[in-house]
Amino acid sequence: MEHQWNPRPKPDRVEWLERRVEFEDYASNRAFLDRLNDFCEQQGRYPDISFGRTYVNITLRAEGEGAAIGEADQAFAAAIDGLL
């Protein structure tokens, strides 16, 4: 399965990005979640996360009320990709 971020648009702007990441086992999933936690702590930014035994769903919302996804959000998403 190819991993990619999917924009969730509203009229005239994109408010958030979503991504689902699948893992072969819980240990791999847990290792990613630990890396993600450390990264988010360093950045002071926390996406919405839900997970099961072998998957993680991540929703990255634009910062600021009424904000659209911008370059900083794209860079944050790319950094998360790098954790994989």
N, C-alpha and C positions, 0 to 999 in steps of 0.2 A: 504494500500500500504506500503510495507516494504521500509524503507529509507536506502539507501546505497550509497557509493561513487563508481563510475565507473572509472577505469583507462582508459586513452586514450593513447595507446602506439604508439610509433614510433619505427622503427627498432632499436633493441638493448637497448631501454630505454622507460620509461614512462615520458612524459613531463607534464601531468596535470591530475587532478581528476575532475570529474563532479558529481553533485548531483542535483536532483530535489526534492523539498519538497512541499507537498500539504497540504493545510489548509482548515478547514471547512468554514472559513469566513475571511473577510478582517481584522477584529480586531485582530484575532490570527496571521495572516500574518504580520501585522504592528508591533505587539508586538515583534515577532521574529526579524524582520528587525531592530528594535530599539536595541535589545540585541546584534545582530550581529554587528551593527555599533559601539556600545560601546566597544565590544571586539576587533574589528579591530583597533580602535583608540588606545587602550591600547597596542596592540601588534605591531602597526606600520606596519601592513601588510593588504593588501586589495585585496581580490579575486574579480574576475569579477562576477557581479550579474545582473540578469535580473528578473523581476517579473511581475506578473499580480495580479488580485484581490485575487486569492486563491492559488497561487503557487510562489515559488522562485527557480530559477536555479542558481547554484553556480559553478563557474569554478575556481579551485585552481591550479595555474601554479607553476611549480618548480622555485625556485629563482635562478637567474644566467643564463646567456646565455648558452644554450646547456646542462643545468642541468637536471638530472633525479629526479623524486620524491624520497625523502629520508625520514628518520625517523622524522625529524623536520616537514616536510610537512604532514606526517601521523598524527603526534601529533596535528598539527594545525587543521586538518580535524576532528579529534576526539573531540577537544575542541568545534568546531562548532556544532557537534552532541550533545554535552552536553547542548547547548543553547536551544535545542528543549525540 
